[in-house]
Amino acid sequence: MAKAVKTAVFPVAGLGTRFLPATKAMPKEMLTVVDRPLIQYAVDEAREAGITHFVFVTGRNKGVIEDHFDRQFEIEAMLEARGKTAALAELRKDLPSAGRTSFTRQQEPLGLGHAVWCAREIVGNEPFALLLPDMLFKGRRGVLKQMMETYEESGGNVIAVEEVPRQEVSSYGVIGRGAGEDSGFRITNMVEKPAPKDAPSNLIISGRYILQPEVFSLLADQPRGAGGEIQLTDAMQSLMGTQPFFGVKYEGQSFDCGSKIGFLTANVAYALDREDIGEGFLDALAKMGLHTALIDGFKVAAE
């Protein structure tokens, strides 16, 4: 029987250079899609999947993330005094309860593998989830929840994947697909940023993982790979020699909010799907002359 996963790791130490100057003084993870920061969406997804301990791997100038997951007594007192009970309830709902968050520092920008390794003492000898906040997923069920269902049946390690055009695979970690359904198939190979002709498939790793703790010992001795960084994909490839890996081709739509186009697209899709502002936003787009068919396409994508 698979050991329960109760801890999630969020690597949030990146500098966010693609969003300068916005990220000069503000962490990229605090950029908002409509009115919620990216990191909040990731934490909400983890909570939906049953996670109870939230571990943030931070860096310099990231203290506002820690503040975001703390109580703001002045704001709460103001909302309570003004009778804004709905806003107060929403604010409190977003917070993990006391003692459920941990923060550690990644003191050098040595890549995702190094960021994961920095969480080793907090996670301990337990399986854990890993969520990259840049990736935002929209669907009826969270991606991590879908992965948990597979993990509970299969154990081992589980990775969320999606299809991209083959000419784009050189920007991602790519897996080889073995036997099984989309909801849980064997992964036969992994490679980081391959040339299209060398890629084992067009299925890319999408920023959601369930990993066993043995990956930490591999990361400790992992030589630098692509880009001069310690690559998590390389460590997972080594771990495949002793443990099974399963892929989940998830249900839902992804937005790469590490890119400006993905971030802007996510804002449109999420805004159109909001009951409180969707119709008003639709009207505003129409007044700008945006073609009705294009607007309808965004609405369909948001569902």
C-alpha positions as CSV (number, residue, x, y, z in Angstrom):
1,M,0.0,0.0,0.0
2,A,1.4,3.4,-1.0
3,K,2.5,5.6,1.8
4,A,0.3,8.7,2.1
5,V,1.6,12.0,0.7
6,K,1.0,14.9,3.1
7,T,3.9,17.3,2.3
8,A,4.2,19.5,-0.8
9,V,7.3,21.4,-1.8
10,F,7.1,24.7,-3.7
11,P,10.3,26.1,-5.3
12,V,9.9,29.8,-5.2
13,A,13.5,31.1,-5.3
14,G,13.6,32.0,-9.0
15,L,14.5,35.6,-10.0
16,G,11.6,36.0,-12.5
17,T,13.8,37.8,-15.0
18,R,11.3,37.3,-17.8
19,F,8.9,39.7,-16.0
20,L,11.3,42.5,-15.2
21,P,10.8,45.3,-14.2
22,A,7.6,44.0,-12.4
23,T,9.7,41.4,-10.5
24,K,12.5,43.8,-9.5
25,A,11.0,44.1,-6.0
26,M,8.1,41.6,-6.1
27,P,8.5,37.8,-6.4
28,K,7.1,36.4,-9.7
29,E,5.1,33.9,-7.6
30,M,3.1,36.9,-6.3
31,L,2.0,38.1,-9.8
32,T,-1.8,37.9,-9.8
33,V,-4.1,36.0,-12.2
34,V,-7.2,38.2,-11.7
35,D,-7.0,38.8,-8.0
36,R,-5.0,35.8,-6.6
37,P,-1.3,35.3,-6.7
38,L,0.2,32.4,-8.6
39,I,1.5,30.8,-5.4
40,Q,-2.0,30.8,-3.9
41,Y,-3.4,28.8,-6.8
42,A,-0.6,26.2,-6.3
43,V,-1.3,25.9,-2.6
44,D,-5.0,25.6,-3.2
45,E,-4.4,22.8,-5.6
46,A,-2.2,21.0,-3.0
47,R,-4.8,21.4,-0.3
48,E,-7.5,20.0,-2.5
49,A,-5.3,16.9,-3.0
50,G,-5.0,16.3,0.8
51,I,-1.7,18.1,1.5
52,T,-1.3,19.3,5.1
53,H,2.3,20.6,5.2
54,F,3.5,23.2,2.8
55,V,7.2,23.7,2.3
56,F,8.5,26.8,0.4
57,V,12.0,26.9,-0.9
58,T,12.7,30.6,-1.1
59,G,15.5,33.0,-1.9
60,R,16.5,36.7,-1.2
61,N,13.6,39.2,-1.4
62,K,11.0,36.6,-1.1
63,G,9.8,37.5,2.4
64,V,6.5,38.7,1.0
65,I,5.5,35.1,0.2
66,E,5.9,34.2,3.9
67,D,3.8,37.3,4.8
68,H,1.1,36.3,2.3
69,F,0.6,33.0,4.3
70,D,0.5,34.8,7.6
71,R,-2.5,36.5,9.3
72,Q,-2.8,40.3,8.6
73,F,-4.5,41.5,11.8
74,E,-4.9,45.1,10.6
75,I,-6.7,44.1,7.5
76,E,-8.9,41.5,9.3
77,A,-9.9,44.1,12.0
78,M,-10.8,46.6,9.3
79,L,-12.9,44.1,7.4
80,E,-14.7,43.0,10.5
81,A,-15.3,46.6,11.6
82,R,-16.9,47.4,8.2
83,G,-19.0,44.3,8.2
84,K,-17.3,42.8,5.2
85,T,-17.8,39.2,6.4
86,A,-17.5,37.6,3.0
87,A,-14.2,39.2,2.2
88,L,-12.9,38.3,5.7
89,A,-14.0,34.6,5.3
90,E,-12.3,34.5,1.9
91,L,-9.1,35.9,3.4
92,R,-9.0,33.4,6.2
93,K,-9.9,30.5,4.0
94,D,-6.7,30.9,1.9
95,L,-4.4,30.5,4.9
96,P,-2.9,27.1,6.0
97,S,-3.5,26.6,9.7
98,A,-0.8,27.4,12.2
99,G,2.3,25.2,12.0
100,R,1.5,23.9,8.5
101,T,4.0,26.0,6.6
102,S,7.8,25.8,6.5
103,F,10.4,28.0,4.7
104,T,13.9,27.2,3.7
105,R,16.5,29.1,1.6
106,Q,18.1,28.1,-1.7
107,Q,21.1,30.3,-1.4
108,E,22.4,29.7,-5.0
109,P,20.5,29.6,-8.3
110,L,21.6,26.1,-9.2
111,G,18.3,24.8,-10.7
112,L,15.2,22.9,-9.8
113,G,17.1,19.8,-8.6
114,H,19.0,21.9,-6.1
115,A,15.9,23.6,-4.9
116,V,14.3,20.3,-4.2
117,W,17.4,19.1,-2.4
118,C,17.2,22.2,-0.2
119,A,13.9,20.8,1.3
120,R,15.4,17.5,2.3
121,E,15.7,18.1,6.1
122,I,12.1,19.3,6.3
123,V,10.5,16.6,4.1
124,G,12.6,13.8,5.7
125,N,12.1,10.2,4.7
126,E,8.6,10.6,3.3
127,P,7.1,10.8,-0.2
128,F,6.2,14.3,-1.2
129,A,4.5,16.4,-3.9
130,L,6.4,19.0,-5.9
131,L,4.5,21.9,-7.5
132,L,6.0,24.5,-9.7
133,P,3.9,27.7,-9.2
134,D,4.7,29.0,-12.7
135,M,2.4,26.3,-14.1
136,L,-1.3,27.0,-13.6
137,F,-3.9,24.4,-14.3
138,K,-7.6,24.9,-14.9
139,G,-10.1,22.0,-14.8
140,R,-12.9,20.4,-12.9
141,R,-10.4,18.6,-10.7
142,G,-6.9,19.7,-9.7
143,V,-4.0,18.0,-11.4
144,L,-2.4,16.9,-8.2
145,K,-5.7,15.3,-7.1
146,Q,-5.8,13.3,-10.3
147,M,-2.2,12.3,-9.7
148,M,-2.9,11.2,-6.1
149,E,-5.6,8.8,-7.4
150,T,-3.0,7.2,-9.6
151,Y,-0.4,7.1,-6.8
152,E,-2.8,5.4,-4.3
153,E,-3.1,2.6,-6.8
154,S,0.4,2.4,-8.2
155,G,2.7,3.8,-5.5
156,G,6.2,4.7,-6.9
157,N,6.7,8.1,-8.5
158,V,4.1,10.0,-10.5
159,I,4.6,12.8,-13.0
160,A,2.0,15.0,-14.8
161,V,2.5,15.2,-18.5
162,E,0.9,16.9,-21.5
163,E,1.4,16.9,-25.3
164,V,3.1,19.7,-27.2
165,P,4.1,20.0,-30.8
166,R,7.3,18.0,-31.3
167,Q,9.2,21.1,-32.5
168,E,8.7,22.6,-29.0
169,V,10.1,19.7,-26.9
170,S,13.6,21.2,-26.7
171,S,12.3,23.6,-24.0
172,Y,11.1,20.9,-21.6
173,G,11.8,17.6,-19.9
174,V,10.4,14.9,-22.1
175,I,9.3,11.3,-21.2
176,G,9.0,8.0,-23.0
177,R,5.6,6.4,-22.7
178,G,5.1,2.7,-21.9
179,A,2.0,0.7,-21.3
180,G,-1.1,2.0,-19.6
181,E,-4.0,4.4,-19.8
182,D,-3.7,8.2,-19.8
183,S,-4.7,8.2,-16.1
184,G,-1.6,6.1,-15.2
185,F,1.0,4.6,-17.6
186,R,4.6,3.5,-17.2
187,I,7.3,6.0,-18.0
188,T,10.2,4.3,-19.8
189,N,12.6,7.2,-20.2
190,M,13.2,10.8,-19.4
191,V,15.5,13.4,-21.0
192,E,15.9,17.1,-20.3
193,K,15.5,19.5,-23.2
194,P,16.2,17.1,-26.1
195,A,16.5,18.1,-29.7
196,P,13.2,17.2,-31.5
197,K,14.8,14.4,-33.4
198,D,16.1,12.8,-30.2
199,A,13.0,13.2,-28.1
200,P,11.4,9.9,-27.0
201,S,7.9,11.4,-27.4
202,N,6.1,14.7,-27.5
203,L,4.9,14.3,-23.9
204,I,6.5,16.9,-21.6
205,I,6.8,17.1,-17.8
206,S,4.3,19.7,-16.7
207,G,5.4,20.9,-13.3
208,R,3.6,18.5,-11.0
209,Y,5.4,15.5,-9.3
210,I,4.9,12.9,-6.6
211,L,8.4,11.7,-5.6
212,Q,9.9,9.2,-3.2
213,P,12.5,10.5,-0.7
214,E,15.3,8.5,-2.3
215,V,15.6,11.3,-4.9
216,F,17.3,13.4,-2.2
217,S,20.3,11.2,-2.0
218,L,20.7,11.2,-5.8
219,L,20.4,15.0,-5.9
220,A,23.2,15.3,-3.3
221,D,25.7,13.8,-5.8
222,Q,24.0,14.9,-9.0
223,P,26.5,16.6,-11.4
224,R,25.4,19.7,-13.2
225,G,23.4,19.1,-16.4
226,A,21.7,21.2,-19.0
227,G,22.3,24.9,-18.5
228,G,25.0,24.3,-15.8
229,E,22.2,23.5,-13.3
230,I,21.4,20.5,-11.1
231,Q,18.6,19.0,-13.1
232,L,15.8,17.1,-11.3
233,T,15.1,15.2,-14.5
234,D,18.6,13.7,-14.4
235,A,18.1,12.5,-10.8
236,M,14.7,11.0,-11.7
237,Q,16.2,9.2,-14.6
238,S,18.7,7.6,-12.1
239,L,15.9,6.7,-9.7
240,M,14.1,4.9,-12.5
241,G,16.7,2.2,-12.2
242,T,15.3,1.1,-8.8
243,Q,11.7,2.6,-8.7
244,P,8.8,2.8,-11.1
245,F,7.6,6.0,-12.6
246,F,4.1,6.6,-13.8
247,G,2.7,9.4,-16.0
248,V,-0.7,11.0,-15.8
249,K,-1.9,12.8,-18.9
250,Y,-4.2,15.1,-16.9
251,E,-7.7,16.5,-17.6
252,G,-7.6,20.2,-17.9
253,Q,-5.9,23.2,-19.4
254,S,-2.4,24.4,-18.6
255,F,-1.0,28.0,-18.6
256,D,2.7,28.5,-18.5
257,C,2.7,31.7,-16.4
258,G,6.4,31.9,-16.5
259,S,5.9,33.4,-20.0
260,K,4.2,36.6,-20.7
261,I,1.8,35.1,-23.2
262,G,0.8,32.3,-20.9
263,F,0.3,34.7,-18.0
264,L,-1.9,37.0,-20.1
265,T,-3.9,34.1,-21.5
266,A,-4.5,32.8,-18.0
267,N,-5.8,36.1,-16.9
268,V,-8.3,36.2,-19.7
269,A,-9.5,32.6,-19.2
270,Y,-9.9,32.9,-15.5
271,A,-11.6,36.3,-15.7
272,L,-14.2,35.1,-18.2
273,D,-14.9,32.1,-15.9
274,R,-15.6,34.2,-12.8
275,E,-19.3,34.6,-11.9
276,D,-18.7,38.0,-10.4
277,I,-16.8,39.7,-13.2
278,G,-17.1,37.4,-16.3
279,E,-20.0,39.1,-18.0
280,G,-18.6,42.6,-17.3
281,F,-15.2,41.6,-18.6
282,L,-16.9,40.1,-21.7
283,D,-18.7,43.4,-22.3
284,A,-15.4,45.3,-21.9
285,L,-13.7,43.1,-24.5
286,A,-16.5,43.5,-26.9
287,K,-16.3,47.3,-26.5
288,M,-12.7,47.1,-27.5
289,G,-13.7,45.5,-30.7
290,L,-12.5,42.0,-29.9
291,H,-14.3,39.6,-32.3
292,T,-17.2,37.6,-30.8
293,A,-15.9,34.3,-32.1
294,L,-12.5,34.9,-30.4
295,I,-14.3,35.7,-27.1
296,D,-16.4,32.6,-27.4
297,G,-13.2,30.6,-27.9
298,F,-11.7,31.9,-24.7
299,K,-14.9,31.0,-22.9
300,V,-14.9,27.4,-24.2
301,A,-11.2,27.0,-23.3
302,A,-12.0,28.3,-19.7
303,E,-14.6,25.6,-19.1
